[in-house]
């Protein structure tokens, strides 16, 4: 398959790219600062450009989202808006603009995360964004068939424990390679409207 | 208790107001077009004014949200933004601005809905908003204690079946009076971070 991969330079994007390439797929990477196509998909107009540049694809895979982490009382309305634009609306736009452009039986795989169901202090914007994306995935799935849409919702990565481990006390991490396999499962499988949790 | 009730003129707001008044509480109603205080809480600045006018309260109760209903392919980015402002950010602002203002052991009860877990065609914005609010509730709960926060997530109301029944084929409705009791349970109980589902 020809697969559009958003989040080219991140740890997860790199792992997913390797897994998909390893399965024989052609991967077009998109990132703000690296990748085959350099765009910021938080801007709906740049999503359009990405699709125009990429041409016909079979699957769209999201691995990146930007959200602020602060206590609720230190958040501003702008912080929640930025989480909405940085992890929710950008991924919705991949779908909304992608449905008429990708293959008839193509698929979308979006990224959420454990904080939607199991928050930590300072995660209210991240949690909100993850909950929004997962509910959108369930809703879009029943409209876009035979195209498919799923979300991948991992806990903290083993490879990020040194940096983020203190925020996830007592929580068993998941290897990036295992998360990447969930993307493979979503892209090559037949399921839709599923949230693949890894924890 | 002194309770701030958002959504004064809606079917649900009216039922919740009656239930809370029936329990002996003092209810201050807020609505765009009716109620003791007339404000649009989709505007964060008006949320501030509501709290300044209301003075000290023990509980804040949300019963209203505005979201567009259209197929995914007919939605625009602005539609999803309006759902975010009309049902997510407005309720987040009630909490964010309310925490320093309401009673030390006060509570927030927000409104979501069945479409977050069980979508219908055209509900992607509503579903997204409900998922966002429920995840925010779980996240805020672990930060704001001993204040509490819950959400009420009802299916279609018996009293709205004539108008909306066709959108919920085969789905057993719930009486407004029963939904109102879930608000009583959230306001007077000790739970936090809970999503009370009614279906």
Interface residues (C-beta under 8 A of the other chain):
Chain A: X44 X71 X72 X73 X75 X77 X80 X81 X84 X88 X89 X92 X93 X95 X96 X99 X100 X115 X116 X117 X118 X119 X120 X121 X122 X123 X124 X126 X127 X128 X129 X130 X131 X132 X133 X134 X135 X136 X138 X139 X140 X141 X142 X143 X144
Chain B: X44 X71 X72 X73 X75 X77 X80 X81 X84 X88 X89 X92 X93 X95 X96 X99 X100 X115 X116 X117 X118 X119 X120 X121 X122 X123 X124 X126 X127 X128 X129 X130 X131 X132 X133 X134 X135 X136 X138 X139 X140 X142 X143 X144
